[in-house]
């Protein structure tokens, strides 16, 4: 029977898996579990109701903001948006 002290000593001395890697592996496994749960939640959502989507081709813009927080002119002055001609 291997005693816990001997097995931990063997892990510390062994070059294959140093004990300094253990916290990183635990953290990464936790991140993987959270990512898989988020993907599962997203992929199991209900489908979009197609009756709620307006598909009229006569509109010029795909998305229209009624009250934008920043105007395109303010963005072009800041250099974040190409100037309008």
Secondary structure as UniProt FT lines:
FT   HELIX           4..13
FT   HELIX           19..21
FT   HELIX           22..43
FT   HELIX           50..52
FT   TURN            57..58
FT   HELIX           72..77
FT   TURN            78..79
//
